């Protein structure tokens, strides 16, 4: 077998990147495809919403709890074998989800599917860094981010089509053939790993330098702010802006669509400018976007909302491509799974923090926890306060990001060789 560090100096087999993009897309698809089926599940199992909601929660909780374990196992036993194991778990559990005869069995199968998804998300990122040439790392990170955004955006639309043609079981059974295809492609196309006994022992769970710590902290902060847009957006669009439920879904799809399209250009800019400049520009756009959310919808209505999204989302993708490239820049091959797992963990914790912390700011500023019955003025006030706080966070994060010192392109090339 070849040494992993030597393998990085050779071109990856054609199609290897497609395997990783498909794996990331599947894991992200699993986070959103079940949401549209919750009413059908409630009818099928004669269960109230708080119970069927666990079908979504179980996946997210097990994914969050497993990302770091997935990275550690990838470092210990090889990224490719563990990705194949994750695809096997994801595919098998997708079948079990579709065949479940009771709600508890479905929830358990979804938890298992989330475990498989954690391996797909974490190890796809680590392998993308491993197989990418040093001058195209940013592009690889941008494509992975696009696949993640596409999977999240595609879930509700695909789920709606499947429900219209079949029943709730199709939401899960449809994922199994794609998982099997990804596993076959991975077995054939991904470069082989060295034997586990020849691999250095994985490092400690804690990040090894200040740049990694800063990158993880920034990732958490940005994820919290992005979650705030998903929490506040529906209330803003249906309340003060007066949109129907169908129109809300269409408008909220604008962000994921922009995110998908912005991934590759963002990665190219990272390769051209370097991570630091890309991160700084991303934060500037994020700060402008959050300030836009605070001020523009009240003044310009729906146009203001769309303008804020158009600033915020490309800034997020630019930050993601630059931050992931910088955080993984000097990580040795035997630690990439662990650091990729920490990136996933910080992202998921940021999503929780955004939903809980910034959601609490929204409720407090609106003056009520019963936001469904809050008046337009209360919703606008809550929106303004949440995104003014977010703008302050982005400005502070921009200042902190200037202390990140990623390697030069030449140093990055040496560390990858």
Order of alpha helices (4+ residues) and beta strands (2+ residues): alpha-alpha-alpha-alpha-alpha-alpha-alpha-alpha-alpha-alpha-alpha-alpha-alpha-alpha-alpha-alpha-alpha
